[in-house]
Amino acid sequence: MDPSAVIEVLRQFVPTEITITTQSRLAEDLLIDSMNLIDLILSLEETFQLQIPTSDVRIENFQTVEKIIIYIERTLETSKA
């Protein structure tokens, strides 16, 4: 997956002066709080045409941009099977 697709979604929630990389941490680097996280998840679902169960909203899946990309790739692959 091209990281720029996820970064483009994140850009809606991050101040423009902050650089987003795959290693960026949501809370610490991108200043995503719990309210923004909910909106981010809804945007990811819409953009990538997937559903993210509440049980999957864990630090292991959403701590960094890279972890979000891995989660989306895995979820899309599972839905194709």
Secondary structure, DSSP 8 states (H G I E B T S, - for coil): --HHHHHHHHHTTS-TTS---TT-BTTTTT---HHHHHHHHHHHHHHHT----GGG-SHHHHSBHHHHHHHHHHHHHHHH-
